[in-house]
């Protein structure tokens, strides 16, 4: 069951990326529309993140859950920015990922 909260966090982060950054693809729409639609998308993000954290807290400390969340955010956002927003892939994405892997190592080290 340890994998379930991680899967839920991945789904949550996909929704989060669209809620926070999806509107950047069409900046001609009214800001109030971007805010309202982002809130609507964020509802689904919470539908996955809250159970992920509730279930995950049975297996991980809150600090461990947070670092898992940050790694997932980096992975999902990198893919989102490249595939959806058509941003250029940069080498510093890889450097940042390795730094996060180091953070995971130290967070889970006994």
Biotite code that builds the C-alpha atoms (Angstrom):
import biotite.structure as struc

atoms = struc.array([
    struc.Atom([0.000, 0.000, 0.000], chain_id="A", res_id=1, res_name="UNK", atom_name="CA", element="C"),
    struc.Atom([3.011, 2.342, 0.229], chain_id="A", res_id=2, res_name="UNK", atom_name="CA", element="C"),
    struc.Atom([2.755, 2.890, -3.521], chain_id="A", res_id=3, res_name="UNK", atom_name="CA", element="C"),
    struc.Atom([-0.852, 4.148, -3.404], chain_id="A", res_id=4, res_name="UNK", atom_name="CA", element="C"),
    struc.Atom([-0.071, 7.561, -1.875], chain_id="A", res_id=5, res_name="UNK", atom_name="CA", element="C"),
    struc.Atom([2.762, 8.026, -4.373], chain_id="A", res_id=6, res_name="UNK", atom_name="CA", element="C"),
    struc.Atom([0.418, 7.260, -7.281], chain_id="A", res_id=7, res_name="UNK", atom_name="CA", element="C"),
    struc.Atom([-2.200, 9.624, -5.867], chain_id="A", res_id=8, res_name="UNK", atom_name="CA", element="C"),
    struc.Atom([0.444, 12.350, -5.526], chain_id="A", res_id=9, res_name="UNK", atom_name="CA", element="C"),
    struc.Atom([1.383, 11.924, -9.193], chain_id="A", res_id=10, res_name="UNK", atom_name="CA", element="C"),
    struc.Atom([-2.244, 12.404, -10.257], chain_id="A", res_id=11, res_name="UNK", atom_name="CA", element="C"),
    struc.Atom([-2.609, 15.327, -7.876], chain_id="A", res_id=12, res_name="UNK", atom_name="CA", element="C"),
    struc.Atom([0.451, 16.995, -9.360], chain_id="A", res_id=13, res_name="UNK", atom_name="CA", element="C"),
    struc.Atom([-0.866, 16.660, -12.888], chain_id="A", res_id=14, res_name="UNK", atom_name="CA", element="C"),
    struc.Atom([-3.988, 18.547, -11.844], chain_id="A", res_id=15, res_name="UNK", atom_name="CA", element="C"),
    struc.Atom([-1.869, 21.032, -9.891], chain_id="A", res_id=16, res_name="UNK", atom_name="CA", element="C"),
    struc.Atom([0.299, 21.790, -12.908], chain_id="A", res_id=17, res_name="UNK", atom_name="CA", element="C"),
    struc.Atom([-2.750, 22.519, -15.045], chain_id="A", res_id=18, res_name="UNK", atom_name="CA", element="C"),
    struc.Atom([-4.361, 24.594, -12.279], chain_id="A", res_id=19, res_name="UNK", atom_name="CA", element="C"),
    struc.Atom([-1.279, 26.697, -11.624], chain_id="A", res_id=20, res_name="UNK", atom_name="CA", element="C"),
    struc.Atom([0.289, 26.946, -15.074], chain_id="A", res_id=21, res_name="UNK", atom_name="CA", element="C"),
    struc.Atom([-2.161, 25.681, -17.705], chain_id="A", res_id=22, res_name="UNK", atom_name="CA", element="C"),
    struc.Atom([-3.615, 29.152, -18.242], chain_id="A", res_id=23, res_name="UNK", atom_name="CA", element="C"),
    struc.Atom([-0.209, 30.401, -19.418], chain_id="A", res_id=24, res_name="UNK", atom_name="CA", element="C"),
    struc.Atom([-0.813, 28.754, -22.772], chain_id="A", res_id=25, res_name="UNK", atom_name="CA", element="C"),
    struc.Atom([-3.670, 31.225, -23.427], chain_id="A", res_id=26, res_name="UNK", atom_name="CA", element="C"),
    struc.Atom([-2.898, 34.534, -21.756], chain_id="A", res_id=27, res_name="UNK", atom_name="CA", element="C"),
    struc.Atom([-5.441, 36.413, -23.872], chain_id="A", res_id=28, res_name="UNK", atom_name="CA", element="C"),
    struc.Atom([-8.386, 35.196, -21.794], chain_id="A", res_id=29, res_name="UNK", atom_name="CA", element="C"),
    struc.Atom([-9.563, 37.319, -18.892], chain_id="A", res_id=30, res_name="UNK", atom_name="CA", element="C"),
    struc.Atom([-7.615, 36.891, -15.658], chain_id="A", res_id=31, res_name="UNK", atom_name="CA", element="C"),
    struc.Atom([-10.817, 36.234, -13.719], chain_id="A", res_id=32, res_name="UNK", atom_name="CA", element="C"),
    struc.Atom([-11.553, 33.306, -16.056], chain_id="A", res_id=33, res_name="UNK", atom_name="CA", element="C"),
    struc.Atom([-8.052, 31.924, -15.452], chain_id="A", res_id=34, res_name="UNK", atom_name="CA", element="C"),
    struc.Atom([-8.546, 32.232, -11.691], chain_id="A", res_id=35, res_name="UNK", atom_name="CA", element="C"),
    struc.Atom([-11.981, 30.596, -11.737], chain_id="A", res_id=36, res_name="UNK", atom_name="CA", element="C"),
    struc.Atom([-10.930, 27.722, -13.986], chain_id="A", res_id=37, res_name="UNK", atom_name="CA", element="C"),
    struc.Atom([-7.784, 27.164, -11.933], chain_id="A", res_id=38, res_name="UNK", atom_name="CA", element="C"),
    struc.Atom([-9.868, 26.907, -8.766], chain_id="A", res_id=39, res_name="UNK", atom_name="CA", element="C"),
    struc.Atom([-12.074, 24.344, -10.477], chain_id="A", res_id=40, res_name="UNK", atom_name="CA", element="C"),
    struc.Atom([-9.078, 22.258, -11.490], chain_id="A", res_id=41, res_name="UNK", atom_name="CA", element="C"),
    struc.Atom([-7.520, 22.632, -8.038], chain_id="A", res_id=42, res_name="UNK", atom_name="CA", element="C"),
    struc.Atom([-10.597, 20.972, -6.525], chain_id="A", res_id=43, res_name="UNK", atom_name="CA", element="C"),
    struc.Atom([-9.598, 17.743, -8.293], chain_id="A", res_id=44, res_name="UNK", atom_name="CA", element="C"),
    struc.Atom([-6.010, 18.199, -7.180], chain_id="A", res_id=45, res_name="UNK", atom_name="CA", element="C"),
    struc.Atom([-7.223, 18.234, -3.579], chain_id="A", res_id=46, res_name="UNK", atom_name="CA", element="C"),
    struc.Atom([-9.394, 15.169, -4.195], chain_id="A", res_id=47, res_name="UNK", atom_name="CA", element="C"),
    struc.Atom([-6.155, 13.261, -4.801], chain_id="A", res_id=48, res_name="UNK", atom_name="CA", element="C"),
    struc.Atom([-3.647, 15.049, -2.556], chain_id="A", res_id=49, res_name="UNK", atom_name="CA", element="C"),
    struc.Atom([-5.677, 14.882, 0.659], chain_id="A", res_id=50, res_name="UNK", atom_name="CA", element="C"),
    struc.Atom([-6.181, 11.078, 0.486], chain_id="A", res_id=51, res_name="UNK", atom_name="CA", element="C"),
    struc.Atom([-2.541, 10.690, -0.608], chain_id="A", res_id=52, res_name="UNK", atom_name="CA", element="C"),
    struc.Atom([-1.335, 12.484, 2.493], chain_id="A", res_id=53, res_name="UNK", atom_name="CA", element="C"),
    struc.Atom([-3.847, 10.799, 4.797], chain_id="A", res_id=54, res_name="UNK", atom_name="CA", element="C"),
    struc.Atom([-2.890, 7.318, 3.529], chain_id="A", res_id=55, res_name="UNK", atom_name="CA", element="C"),
    struc.Atom([0.783, 8.189, 3.174], chain_id="A", res_id=56, res_name="UNK", atom_name="CA", element="C"),
    struc.Atom([1.045, 9.344, 6.783], chain_id="A", res_id=57, res_name="UNK", atom_name="CA", element="C"),
    struc.Atom([0.474, 5.715, 7.806], chain_id="A", res_id=58, res_name="UNK", atom_name="CA", element="C"),
    struc.Atom([3.744, 4.724, 6.103], chain_id="A", res_id=59, res_name="UNK", atom_name="CA", element="C"),
    struc.Atom([5.886, 7.870, 6.010], chain_id="A", res_id=60, res_name="UNK", atom_name="CA", element="C"),
    struc.Atom([6.657, 10.799, 8.281], chain_id="A", res_id=61, res_name="UNK", atom_name="CA", element="C"),
    struc.Atom([5.223, 14.143, 7.219], chain_id="A", res_id=62, res_name="UNK", atom_name="CA", element="C"),
    struc.Atom([8.739, 15.303, 6.264], chain_id="A", res_id=63, res_name="UNK", atom_name="CA", element="C"),
    struc.Atom([9.194, 12.201, 4.107], chain_id="A", res_id=64, res_name="UNK", atom_name="CA", element="C"),
    struc.Atom([5.813, 12.798, 2.447], chain_id="A", res_id=65, res_name="UNK", atom_name="CA", element="C"),
    struc.Atom([6.823, 16.373, 1.689], chain_id="A", res_id=66, res_name="UNK", atom_name="CA", element="C"),
    struc.Atom([10.099, 15.405, 0.031], chain_id="A", res_id=67, res_name="UNK", atom_name="CA", element="C"),
    struc.Atom([8.304, 12.708, -1.978], chain_id="A", res_id=68, res_name="UNK", atom_name="CA", element="C"),
    struc.Atom([5.815, 15.393, -3.055], chain_id="A", res_id=69, res_name="UNK", atom_name="CA", element="C"),
    struc.Atom([8.629, 17.729, -4.121], chain_id="A", res_id=70, res_name="UNK", atom_name="CA", element="C"),
    struc.Atom([10.330, 15.062, -6.222], chain_id="A", res_id=71, res_name="UNK", atom_name="CA", element="C"),
    struc.Atom([7.033, 14.196, -7.894], chain_id="A", res_id=72, res_name="UNK", atom_name="CA", element="C"),
    struc.Atom([6.367, 17.896, -8.491], chain_id="A", res_id=73, res_name="UNK", atom_name="CA", element="C"),
    struc.Atom([9.738, 18.284, -10.208], chain_id="A", res_id=74, res_name="UNK", atom_name="CA", element="C"),
    struc.Atom([9.140, 15.255, -12.415], chain_id="A", res_id=75, res_name="UNK", atom_name="CA", element="C"),
    struc.Atom([5.574, 16.200, -13.355], chain_id="A", res_id=76, res_name="UNK", atom_name="CA", element="C"),
    struc.Atom([6.340, 19.881, -13.852], chain_id="A", res_id=77, res_name="UNK", atom_name="CA", element="C"),
    struc.Atom([9.355, 19.142, -16.042], chain_id="A", res_id=78, res_name="UNK", atom_name="CA", element="C"),
    struc.Atom([7.216, 16.975, -18.301], chain_id="A", res_id=79, res_name="UNK", atom_name="CA", element="C"),
    struc.Atom([4.350, 19.468, -18.215], chain_id="A", res_id=80, res_name="UNK", atom_name="CA", element="C"),
    struc.Atom([6.504, 22.435, -19.127], chain_id="A", res_id=81, res_name="UNK", atom_name="CA", element="C"),
    struc.Atom([8.190, 20.578, -21.972], chain_id="A", res_id=82, res_name="UNK", atom_name="CA", element="C"),
    struc.Atom([5.205, 18.702, -23.419], chain_id="A", res_id=83, res_name="UNK", atom_name="CA", element="C"),
    struc.Atom([2.307, 21.096, -22.752], chain_id="A", res_id=84, res_name="UNK", atom_name="CA", element="C"),
    struc.Atom([3.866, 24.542, -22.532], chain_id="A", res_id=85, res_name="UNK", atom_name="CA", element="C"),
    struc.Atom([6.552, 23.682, -25.124], chain_id="A", res_id=86, res_name="UNK", atom_name="CA", element="C"),
    struc.Atom([9.337, 25.064, -22.943], chain_id="A", res_id=87, res_name="UNK", atom_name="CA", element="C"),
    struc.Atom([12.918, 24.217, -23.778], chain_id="A", res_id=88, res_name="UNK", atom_name="CA", element="C"),
    struc.Atom([14.502, 21.380, -21.786], chain_id="A", res_id=89, res_name="UNK", atom_name="CA", element="C"),
    struc.Atom([17.540, 22.626, -19.897], chain_id="A", res_id=90, res_name="UNK", atom_name="CA", element="C"),
    struc.Atom([20.437, 20.811, -18.322], chain_id="A", res_id=91, res_name="UNK", atom_name="CA", element="C"),
    struc.Atom([19.716, 22.457, -14.979], chain_id="A", res_id=92, res_name="UNK", atom_name="CA", element="C"),
    struc.Atom([16.529, 20.343, -14.784], chain_id="A", res_id=93, res_name="UNK", atom_name="CA", element="C"),
    struc.Atom([18.762, 17.298, -14.493], chain_id="A", res_id=94, res_name="UNK", atom_name="CA", element="C"),
    struc.Atom([20.976, 18.987, -11.900], chain_id="A", res_id=95, res_name="UNK", atom_name="CA", element="C"),
    struc.Atom([17.910, 19.929, -9.856], chain_id="A", res_id=96, res_name="UNK", atom_name="CA", element="C"),
    struc.Atom([16.624, 16.361, -10.100], chain_id="A", res_id=97, res_name="UNK", atom_name="CA", element="C"),
    struc.Atom([19.907, 14.983, -8.757], chain_id="A", res_id=98, res_name="UNK", atom_name="CA", element="C"),
    struc.Atom([19.773, 17.468, -5.870], chain_id="A", res_id=99, res_name="UNK", atom_name="CA", element="C"),
    struc.Atom([16.264, 16.218, -5.062], chain_id="A", res_id=100, res_name="UNK", atom_name="CA", element="C"),
    struc.Atom([17.479, 12.616, -5.172], chain_id="A", res_id=101, res_name="UNK", atom_name="CA", element="C"),
    struc.Atom([20.106, 13.614, -2.616], chain_id="A", res_id=102, res_name="UNK", atom_name="CA", element="C"),
    struc.Atom([17.401, 15.182, -0.471], chain_id="A", res_id=103, res_name="UNK", atom_name="CA", element="C"),
    struc.Atom([15.383, 11.965, -0.646], chain_id="A", res_id=104, res_name="UNK", atom_name="CA", element="C"),
    struc.Atom([18.424, 9.959, 0.387], chain_id="A", res_id=105, res_name="UNK", atom_name="CA", element="C"),
    struc.Atom([19.035, 12.109, 3.451], chain_id="A", res_id=106, res_name="UNK", atom_name="CA", element="C"),
    struc.Atom([15.346, 12.266, 4.367], chain_id="A", res_id=107, res_name="UNK", atom_name="CA", element="C"),
    struc.Atom([15.032, 8.477, 4.431], chain_id="A", res_id=108, res_name="UNK", atom_name="CA", element="C"),
    struc.Atom([18.468, 7.771, 5.951], chain_id="A", res_id=109, res_name="UNK", atom_name="CA", element="C"),
    struc.Atom([18.177, 6.340, 9.467], chain_id="A", res_id=110, res_name="UNK", atom_name="CA", element="C"),
])
